[in-house]
Amino acid sequence: MKVIVDLCVVPIGVGVHLAPYVAACEKVLTNVRLKIQLHPNGTAIEGEWEPVFAAIEACHQAVHTMGCPRVYTTVKINTRTDKDQSLEDKVASVQALL
């Protein structure tokens, strides 16, 4: 099943400069060839259920490997069975009304 996820990974215990950890997660997501869209408060991910959640686990592992003792993550999940919808479709439907 295709899923669209909004992911926010927050490293805890590493100070306030989080860009290196965010970049590590983005590299993980890019390497597994998922459709991603970075935004100011996280990353939107589009793909099949299992690879998306395996990638989220890999993000946690990557951040811990960098010496982060704790990771707090929020995940919003969107699935549809009535039609196929992409990240771009969701944004375009709102932009069409503006």
DSSP file with accessible surface (Angstrom, degrees, kcal/mol):
  #  RESIDUE AA STRUCTURE BP1 BP2  ACC     N-H-->O    O-->H-N    N-H-->O    O-->H-N    TCO  KAPPA ALPHA  PHI   PSI    X-CA   Y-CA   Z-CA
    1    1 A M              0   0  115      0, 0.0    48,-2.2     0, 0.0     2,-0.2   0.000 360.0 360.0 360.0 135.2    0.0    0.0    0.0
    2    2 A K  E     -A   48   0A  46     46,-0.2    78,-0.4    78,-0.2     2,-0.3  -0.520 360.0-172.1 -75.7 143.1    1.3    3.5   -0.9
    3    3 A V  E     -A   47   0A   1     44,-3.3    44,-2.1    -2,-0.2     2,-0.5  -0.976  20.6-151.8-136.5 145.0    1.7    5.9    2.0
    4    4 A I  E     -AB  46  78A  19     74,-2.6    74,-2.6    -2,-0.3     2,-0.4  -0.995  25.5-173.5-115.8 126.3    2.5    9.5    2.4
    5    5 A V  E     -AB  45  77A   1     40,-2.8    40,-2.9    -2,-0.5     2,-0.6  -0.929  23.8-149.4-123.2 141.8    4.3   10.3    5.6
    6    6 A D  E     -AB  44  76A  45     70,-2.4    70,-2.2    -2,-0.4     2,-0.4  -0.969  27.9-167.2-107.9 117.8    5.3   13.6    7.3
    7    7 A L  E     +AB  43  75A   5     36,-3.1    36,-2.7    -2,-0.6     2,-0.4  -0.897  18.1 178.6-113.6 133.3    8.4   12.8    9.3
    8    8 A C  E     - B   0  74A  33     66,-2.2    66,-2.3    -2,-0.4     2,-0.5  -0.945   8.0-170.2-133.4 111.3   10.1   15.0   11.9
    9    9 A V  E     - B   0  73A  24     -2,-0.4    64,-0.2    64,-0.2    16,-0.1  -0.908   3.8-169.0-103.4 122.9   13.2   13.5   13.6
   10   10 A V  E     - B   0  72A  50     62,-3.1    62,-2.9    -2,-0.5     2,-0.2  -0.933  11.1-148.7-118.7 108.8   14.5   15.4   16.6
   11   11 A P  E     - B   0  71A   7      0, 0.0     2,-0.4     0, 0.0     3,-0.2  -0.561  16.6-156.8 -71.4 136.3   17.9   14.6   18.1
   12   12 A I  E     + B   0  70A  60     58,-3.1    58,-1.1    -2,-0.2     4,-0.1  -0.956  67.3  25.4-119.2 136.2   18.0   15.2   21.8
   13   13 A G  S    S+     0   0   65     -2,-0.4    -1,-0.2     2,-0.1     3,-0.1   0.654  93.9  94.1  92.9  17.2   21.1   15.8   23.8
   14   14 A V  S    S-     0   0   36      1,-0.5     3,-0.3    -3,-0.2     2,-0.2   0.244  89.4-106.9-123.8  10.7   23.3   17.2   21.0
   15   15 A G        -     0   0   56      1,-0.2    -1,-0.5     3,-0.0    -2,-0.1  -0.505  47.7 -61.2  94.1-165.5   22.8   20.9   21.4
   16   16 A V  S    S+     0   0  147     -2,-0.2     2,-1.1    -3,-0.1    -1,-0.2   0.592 105.2  89.5-100.3 -13.2   20.7   23.3   19.2
   17   17 A H        +     0   0  132     -3,-0.3     4,-0.2     1,-0.2    -1,-0.1  -0.732  45.3 159.1 -88.6  99.1   22.5   22.9   15.8
   18   18 A L    >>  +     0   0   53     -2,-1.1     4,-2.2     1,-0.2     3,-0.9   0.509  39.1 100.8-102.2  -5.8   20.6   20.0   14.3
   19   19 A A  H 3> S+     0   0   56      1,-0.3     4,-3.0     2,-0.2     5,-0.2   0.856  79.4  55.8 -53.6 -40.6   21.3   20.5   10.6
   20   20 A P  H 3> S+     0   0   56      0, 0.0     4,-1.8     0, 0.0    -1,-0.3   0.891 110.5  45.8 -61.0 -34.5   24.0   17.7   10.4
   21   21 A Y  H <> S+     0   0   37     -3,-0.9     4,-2.0     2,-0.2    -2,-0.2   0.894 112.5  49.5 -74.4 -40.1   21.5   15.2   11.8
   22   22 A V  H  X S+     0   0   58     -4,-2.2     4,-2.6     2,-0.2     5,-0.2   0.931 110.6  51.5 -62.0 -43.8   18.7   16.3    9.5
   23   23 A A  H  X S+     0   0   44     -4,-3.0     4,-2.4    -5,-0.2    -2,-0.2   0.896 106.4  54.4 -61.5 -38.1   21.2   16.0    6.6
   24   24 A A  H  X S+     0   0   18     -4,-1.8     4,-1.9    -5,-0.2    -1,-0.2   0.922 110.0  46.7 -62.6 -41.9   22.1   12.5    7.7
   25   25 A C  H  X S+     0   0    7     -4,-2.0     4,-2.6     2,-0.2    -2,-0.2   0.912 110.1  52.9 -66.1 -41.2   18.4   11.5    7.6
   26   26 A E  H  X S+     0   0   27     -4,-2.6     4,-2.5     1,-0.2    -2,-0.2   0.898 108.0  51.4 -61.7 -38.5   18.0   13.1    4.2
   27   27 A K  H  X S+     0   0  142     -4,-2.4     4,-2.7     2,-0.2    -1,-0.2   0.906 109.1  50.8 -64.6 -40.9   20.9   11.1    2.9
   28   28 A V  H  X S+     0   0   26     -4,-1.9     4,-1.5     2,-0.2    -2,-0.2   0.948 112.8  45.8 -59.0 -49.1   19.3    7.9    4.2
   29   29 A L  H  <>S+     0   0    0     -4,-2.6     5,-1.6     1,-0.2    -2,-0.2   0.882 113.8  48.8 -65.6 -37.2   16.0    8.7    2.5
   30   30 A T  H ><5S+     0   0   81     -4,-2.5     3,-1.5     1,-0.2    -1,-0.2   0.915 108.3  54.3 -67.5 -41.7   17.7    9.7   -0.8
   31   31 A N  H 3<5S+     0   0  127     -4,-2.7    -1,-0.2     1,-0.3    -2,-0.2   0.782 105.3  52.3 -66.3 -27.7   19.8    6.5   -0.8
   32   32 A V  T 3<5S-     0   0   72     -4,-1.5    -1,-0.3    -5,-0.2    -2,-0.2   0.393 111.7-123.6 -90.6   5.9   16.7    4.3   -0.5
   33   33 A R  T < 5 +     0   0  229     -3,-1.5     2,-0.3     1,-0.2    -3,-0.2   0.823  55.0 152.8  59.6  40.9   15.2    6.1   -3.5
   34   34 A L      < -     0   0   24     -5,-1.6     2,-0.5    17,-0.1    -1,-0.2  -0.672  54.7-104.6 -91.6 153.9   12.0    7.2   -1.9
   35   35 A K  E     +C   46   0A  82     11,-1.5    11,-2.8    -2,-0.3     2,-0.3  -0.688  52.9 176.3 -77.4 121.3   10.3   10.3   -3.1
   36   36 A I  E     -C   45   0A  45     -2,-0.5     2,-0.3     9,-0.2     9,-0.2  -0.926  26.5-166.1-129.9 157.1   11.0   13.0   -0.5
   37   37 A Q  E     -C   44   0A  82      7,-2.2     7,-2.6    -2,-0.3     2,-0.2  -0.875  17.4-147.0-144.6 104.4   10.3   16.7    0.0
   38   38 A L  E     +C   43   0A 104     -2,-0.3     5,-0.2     5,-0.2    -2,-0.0  -0.496  23.2 174.9 -69.8 137.7   12.2   18.5    2.7
   39   39 A H  E >   -C   42   0A  59      3,-3.0     3,-1.7    -2,-0.2    -2,-0.0  -0.868  47.3 -88.6-136.5 172.6   10.3   21.4    4.4
   40   40 A P  T 3  S+     0   0  128      0, 0.0     3,-0.1     0, 0.0    -2,-0.0   0.756 123.5  32.8 -59.0 -25.1   11.2   23.6    7.3
   41   41 A N  T 3  S-     0   0  131      1,-0.1     2,-0.3   -33,-0.0    -3,-0.0   0.141 129.1 -44.3-119.2  20.4    9.8   21.3   10.0
   42   42 A G  E <   - C   0  39A  14     -3,-1.7    -3,-3.0   -34,-0.1     2,-0.4  -0.994  67.8 -67.1 155.7-156.3   10.5   17.9    8.6
   43   43 A T  E     -AC   7  38A   8    -36,-2.7   -36,-3.1    -2,-0.3     2,-0.4  -0.999  26.4-141.3-139.2 131.8   10.3   15.8    5.4
   44   44 A A  E     -AC   6  37A  12     -7,-2.6    -7,-2.2    -2,-0.4     2,-0.4  -0.772  24.7-166.4 -87.6 138.4    7.4   14.5    3.4
   45   45 A I  E     -AC   5  36A   0    -40,-2.9   -40,-2.8    -2,-0.4     2,-0.4  -0.989   9.3-167.5-130.4 136.2    7.9   10.9    2.1
   46   46 A E  E     +AC   4  35A  25    -11,-2.8   -11,-1.5    -2,-0.4     2,-0.3  -0.985  38.1  87.8-123.6 132.8    6.0    9.0   -0.5
   47   47 A G  E    S-A    3   0A  15    -44,-2.1   -44,-3.3    -2,-0.4     2,-0.2  -0.986  74.9 -39.2 172.0-170.8    6.4    5.3   -1.1
   48   48 A E  E  >  -A    2   0A  96     -2,-0.3     4,-2.1   -46,-0.2   -46,-0.2  -0.513  59.4-111.4 -77.6 150.1    5.2    1.8   -0.2
   49   49 A W  H  > S+     0   0   98    -48,-2.2     4,-2.3     1,-0.2     5,-0.2   0.884 109.6  46.5 -50.3 -55.7    4.5    1.2    3.5
   50   50 A E  H  > S+     0   0  134      1,-0.2     4,-2.3     2,-0.2     5,-0.2   0.931 113.8  45.2 -63.2 -48.7    7.4   -1.2    4.3
   51   51 A P  H  > S+     0   0   65      0, 0.0     4,-2.1     0, 0.0    -1,-0.2   0.886 112.1  53.7 -64.1 -34.2   10.3    0.7    2.6
   52   52 A V  H  X S+     0   0    0     -4,-2.1     4,-1.9     2,-0.2    -2,-0.2   0.958 112.9  41.7 -64.0 -46.8    9.1    4.0    4.1
   53   53 A F  H  X S+     0   0   58     -4,-2.3     4,-2.1     1,-0.2    -1,-0.2   0.837 111.8  54.9 -75.4 -27.0    9.1    2.7    7.7
   54   54 A A  H  X S+     0   0   56     -4,-2.3     4,-2.3    -5,-0.2    -1,-0.2   0.900 108.4  50.8 -65.8 -37.2   12.4    0.8    7.1
   55   55 A A  H  X S+     0   0    3     -4,-2.1     4,-2.2     2,-0.2    -2,-0.2   0.884 106.5  53.6 -68.6 -37.2   13.9    4.2    6.1
   56   56 A I  H  X S+     0   0   15     -4,-1.9     4,-2.0     2,-0.2    -1,-0.2   0.935 109.5  48.6 -62.4 -42.5   12.5    5.8    9.2
   57   57 A E  H  X S+     0   0  118     -4,-2.1     4,-2.4     1,-0.2    -2,-0.2   0.922 109.6  52.5 -61.6 -41.4   14.3    3.2   11.3
   58   58 A A  H  X S+     0   0   29     -4,-2.3     4,-2.5     1,-0.2    -1,-0.2   0.852 104.9  55.9 -64.5 -33.7   17.4    3.8    9.3
   59   59 A C  H  X S+     0   0    0     -4,-2.2     4,-2.4     2,-0.2    -1,-0.2   0.933 107.7  48.6 -61.7 -45.4   17.2    7.5   10.0
   60   60 A H  H  X S+     0   0   51     -4,-2.0     4,-2.6     1,-0.2     5,-0.2   0.933 111.8  49.0 -59.3 -46.1   17.1    6.7   13.8
   61   61 A Q  H  X S+     0   0  106     -4,-2.4     4,-2.4     1,-0.2    -1,-0.2   0.906 110.4  51.0 -61.4 -41.4   20.1    4.4   13.4
   62   62 A A  H  X S+     0   0   24     -4,-2.5     4,-1.1     2,-0.2    -1,-0.2   0.919 111.6  46.8 -63.1 -43.2   22.1    7.0   11.4
   63   63 A V  H  <>S+     0   0    0     -4,-2.4     5,-1.6     1,-0.2     3,-0.5   0.922 113.0  48.8 -67.4 -41.5   21.4    9.7   14.1
   64   64 A H  H ><5S+     0   0   82     -4,-2.6     3,-2.1     1,-0.2    -1,-0.2   0.906 106.0  58.1 -63.9 -37.1   22.4    7.4   16.9
   65   65 A T  H 3<5S+     0   0  123     -4,-2.4    -1,-0.2     1,-0.3    -2,-0.2   0.809  97.8  61.7 -62.5 -27.1   25.6    6.5   15.0
   66   66 A M  T 3<5S-     0   0   79     -4,-1.1    -1,-0.3    -3,-0.5    -2,-0.2   0.422 130.1 -94.9 -79.1   2.0   26.5   10.2   15.1
   67   67 A G  T < 5S+     0   0   59     -3,-2.1    -3,-0.2     1,-0.3    -2,-0.2   0.509  75.0 147.9  99.1   6.8   26.5   10.0   18.9
   68   68 A C      < -     0   0    3     -5,-1.6    -1,-0.3     1,-0.2   -55,-0.1  -0.633  33.5-160.1 -77.3 124.0   23.0   11.2   19.6
   69   69 A P  S    S+     0   0   95      0, 0.0     2,-0.3     0, 0.0    -1,-0.2   0.745  72.0  24.7 -78.4 -22.2   21.8    9.5   22.8
   70   70 A R  E     -B   12   0A 153    -58,-1.1   -58,-3.1    -7,-0.1     2,-0.4  -1.000  59.9-165.7-146.2 141.7   18.1   10.0   22.2
   71   71 A V  E     -B   11   0A  20     -2,-0.3     2,-0.5   -60,-0.2   -11,-0.0  -0.996   3.4-165.2-130.7 128.0   15.8   10.6   19.2
   72   72 A Y  E     -B   10   0A 129    -62,-2.9   -62,-3.1    -2,-0.4     2,-0.4  -0.961  16.1-175.6-112.4 125.8   12.3   11.8   19.3
   73   73 A T  E     -B    9   0A  34     -2,-0.5     2,-0.4   -64,-0.2   -64,-0.2  -0.967  16.5-162.3-128.1 137.7   10.2   11.3   16.1
   74   74 A T  E     -B    8   0A  59    -66,-2.3   -66,-2.2    -2,-0.4     2,-0.4  -0.940  11.8-171.0-113.5 141.5    6.8   12.3   15.0
   75   75 A V  E     -B    7   0A  54     -2,-0.4     2,-0.5   -68,-0.2   -68,-0.2  -0.995   9.8-165.9-134.2 125.6    5.1   10.6   12.1
   76   76 A K  E     -B    6   0A 141    -70,-2.2   -70,-2.4    -2,-0.4     2,-0.4  -0.950  16.8-156.7-107.8 132.9    1.9   11.6   10.3
   77   77 A I  E     -B    5   0A  87     -2,-0.5     2,-0.4   -72,-0.2   -72,-0.2  -0.927  12.6-176.4-118.8 132.9    0.5    8.9    8.0
   78   78 A N  E     +B    4   0A  53    -74,-2.6   -74,-2.6    -2,-0.4     2,-0.3  -0.991   9.1 167.9-129.4 121.2   -1.8    9.4    5.1
   79   79 A T        -     0   0   61     -2,-0.4     2,-0.3   -76,-0.2   -76,-0.1  -0.954  11.3-166.4-127.7 154.6   -3.2    6.5    3.0
   80   80 A R        -     0   0   91    -78,-0.4   -78,-0.2    -2,-0.3     5,-0.1  -0.995  18.2-179.7-137.8 144.2   -6.0    6.4    0.4
   81   81 A T  S    S+     0   0  129     -2,-0.3     3,-0.1   -80,-0.1    -1,-0.1   0.488  80.3  66.1-114.7 -10.0   -7.8    3.6   -1.2
   82   82 A D  S    S-     0   0  109      1,-0.2     2,-0.3     0, 0.0    -2,-0.0   0.728 114.8  -6.7 -87.2 -22.7  -10.1    5.6   -3.5
   83   83 A K  S    S-     0   0  117      2,-0.0     2,-0.5     0, 0.0    -1,-0.2  -0.984  71.8 -98.7-163.7 162.1   -7.4    7.0   -5.7
   84   84 A D        -     0   0  125     -2,-0.3     2,-0.4    -3,-0.1    -3,-0.1  -0.761  44.3-179.8 -86.5 127.2   -3.6    7.3   -6.3
   85   85 A Q        -     0   0   20     -2,-0.5     2,-0.2    -5,-0.1    -5,-0.1  -0.997  10.8-157.8-135.8 133.2   -2.3   10.6   -5.0
   86   86 A S     >  -     0   0   15     -2,-0.4     4,-2.0     1,-0.1     5,-0.2  -0.505  36.7-102.5-100.4 171.8    1.2   12.0   -5.0
   87   87 A L  H  > S+     0   0    8      1,-0.2     4,-1.8     2,-0.2     5,-0.2   0.925 125.1  50.0 -55.4 -45.4    2.9   14.7   -2.8
   88   88 A E  H  > S+     0   0   87      1,-0.2     4,-2.9     2,-0.2    -1,-0.2   0.878 106.7  54.6 -64.6 -39.0    2.6   17.1   -5.8
   89   89 A D  H  > S+     0   0   80      2,-0.2     4,-2.1     1,-0.2    -1,-0.2   0.904 106.8  51.1 -60.8 -42.8   -1.1   16.2   -6.2
   90   90 A K  H  X S+     0   0   68     -4,-2.0     4,-0.9     2,-0.2    -1,-0.2   0.920 114.3  42.6 -63.8 -42.1   -1.9   17.1   -2.6
   91   91 A V  H >X S+     0   0   61     -4,-1.8     4,-2.7     1,-0.2     3,-0.6   0.930 112.3  54.0 -69.5 -43.5   -0.1   20.5   -2.9
   92   92 A A  H 3X S+     0   0   49     -4,-2.9     4,-2.3     1,-0.2    -2,-0.2   0.854 100.9  59.7 -61.9 -35.0   -1.6   21.3   -6.3
   93   93 A S  H 3< S+     0   0   63     -4,-2.1     4,-0.3     1,-0.2    -1,-0.2   0.870 111.8  40.0 -65.2 -32.3   -5.2   20.7   -5.0
   94   94 A V  H X< S+     0   0   86     -4,-0.9     3,-1.6    -3,-0.6     4,-0.4   0.918 113.0  53.9 -79.0 -44.7   -4.7   23.5   -2.4
   95   95 A Q  H >< S+     0   0  123     -4,-2.7     3,-1.4     1,-0.3    -2,-0.2   0.844  99.5  63.4 -59.7 -31.4   -2.8   25.8   -4.7
   96   96 A A  T 3< S+     0   0   83     -4,-2.3    -1,-0.3     1,-0.3    -2,-0.2   0.744 102.5  50.9 -64.5 -22.6   -5.6   25.6   -7.3
   97   97 A L  T <         0   0  154     -3,-1.6    -1,-0.3    -4,-0.3    -2,-0.2   0.501 360.0 360.0 -92.0  -6.2   -7.9   27.2   -4.7
   98   98 A L    <         0   0  169     -3,-1.4    -3,-0.0    -4,-0.4    -4,-0.0  -0.493 360.0 360.0 -88.3 360.0   -5.6   30.1   -4.0
